[in-house]
Amino acid sequence: MITVVSTMQLESNSENEWDQLLRERFKSAHDKAGWISGQLLASAGAPSTRVIIGTWRSRSDWEAWHEDPAFLASRTRLGELQSVDHQTVLYDVIEDAQGTN
């Protein structure tokens, strides 16, 4: 299992559109092989900073999603709404502890 963490800075006043595009992207991932979960985070101290945390069964599943038409359709517009190109780091999951609530 891998977790992918992407961090980006958004253009001023683009947050609502960018967040909506990401929600749609998450919906498109739900039926993809290897998709486990995803989170979209906004920094409390920096409202134009976004962090995406996605968990996939394997790197190859995550990479295959990047060829999906729904993923590619939103890529250009998301990039236009960012002020700095995103930074992405992949992590191998050693332990996944989740609550029962």
C-alpha positions as CSV (number, residue, x, y, z in Angstrom):
1,M,0.0,0.0,0.0
2,I,1.2,3.5,-0.7
3,T,0.1,7.0,0.4
4,V,0.7,9.9,-2.0
5,V,1.0,13.4,-0.5
6,S,0.7,16.4,-2.9
7,T,1.0,20.0,-1.7
8,M,0.1,23.0,-3.8
9,Q,-0.4,26.8,-3.5
10,L,-3.5,28.1,-5.2
11,E,-4.1,31.4,-7.0
12,S,-6.0,33.9,-4.8
13,N,-9.8,33.4,-5.0
14,S,-9.5,30.1,-6.8
15,E,-10.1,27.9,-3.8
16,N,-13.8,27.1,-4.3
17,E,-13.4,26.1,-8.0
18,W,-10.2,24.1,-7.3
19,D,-11.8,22.3,-4.3
20,Q,-14.8,21.3,-6.4
21,L,-12.6,20.0,-9.2
22,L,-10.8,17.9,-6.6
23,R,-14.1,16.5,-5.2
24,E,-15.0,15.4,-8.7
25,R,-11.6,13.8,-9.2
26,F,-12.0,11.9,-6.0
27,K,-15.4,10.6,-7.2
28,S,-13.8,9.4,-10.4
29,A,-11.2,7.5,-8.4
30,H,-13.8,5.5,-6.3
31,D,-14.3,2.8,-9.0
32,K,-10.6,2.5,-10.0
33,A,-8.6,-0.5,-9.2
34,G,-6.5,-0.1,-6.1
35,W,-8.2,3.1,-4.8
36,I,-8.4,3.0,-1.0
37,S,-9.0,6.6,0.2
38,G,-8.4,10.2,-0.2
39,Q,-8.4,13.5,1.7
40,L,-8.3,17.1,0.7
41,L,-6.9,19.3,3.3
42,A,-6.8,23.1,3.7
43,S,-4.2,24.7,6.0
44,A,-5.7,26.6,8.9
45,G,-2.9,29.2,8.7
46,A,-2.6,29.4,4.9
47,P,-6.0,29.3,3.2
48,S,-4.5,29.0,-0.3
49,T,-2.5,25.9,0.6
50,R,-4.0,22.5,-0.3
51,V,-2.7,19.1,0.6
52,I,-4.1,15.9,-1.1
53,I,-3.5,12.6,0.6
54,G,-4.4,9.6,-1.4
55,T,-4.0,5.9,-0.5
56,W,-3.7,3.2,-3.1
57,R,-3.0,-0.5,-3.1
58,S,0.1,0.0,-5.3
59,R,2.1,2.5,-7.2
60,S,1.0,1.0,-10.5
61,D,-2.7,1.5,-9.5
62,W,-2.0,5.1,-8.8
63,E,-0.1,5.6,-12.0
64,A,-2.8,3.9,-14.0
65,W,-5.3,6.4,-12.6
66,H,-3.2,9.2,-14.2
67,E,-4.1,7.8,-17.6
68,D,-7.9,7.9,-16.8
69,P,-9.8,10.3,-19.1
70,A,-11.6,11.9,-16.1
71,F,-8.3,12.5,-14.4
72,L,-6.7,14.0,-17.5
73,A,-9.8,16.2,-18.2
74,S,-9.3,18.2,-15.0
75,R,-5.5,18.3,-15.0
76,T,-5.2,21.5,-17.2
77,R,-7.7,23.5,-15.2
78,L,-6.3,22.5,-11.9
79,G,-2.9,23.6,-13.0
80,E,-4.2,27.0,-14.1
81,L,-5.6,27.6,-10.6
82,Q,-2.3,26.9,-8.9
83,S,0.2,29.6,-8.3
84,V,3.1,27.2,-7.9
85,D,3.5,23.7,-9.4
86,H,2.6,21.0,-7.0
87,Q,5.0,18.9,-5.0
88,T,4.2,15.1,-4.7
89,V,5.9,12.5,-2.5
90,L,5.0,8.8,-2.4
91,Y,5.3,6.8,0.8
92,D,5.1,3.1,1.4
93,V,2.6,2.5,4.2
94,I,4.2,0.6,7.1
95,E,1.2,0.7,9.4
96,D,-2.4,1.9,8.9
97,A,-4.2,2.4,12.2
98,Q,-7.8,3.5,12.0
99,G,-10.4,4.1,14.6
100,T,-13.8,2.3,14.8
101,N,-15.9,5.4,15.0
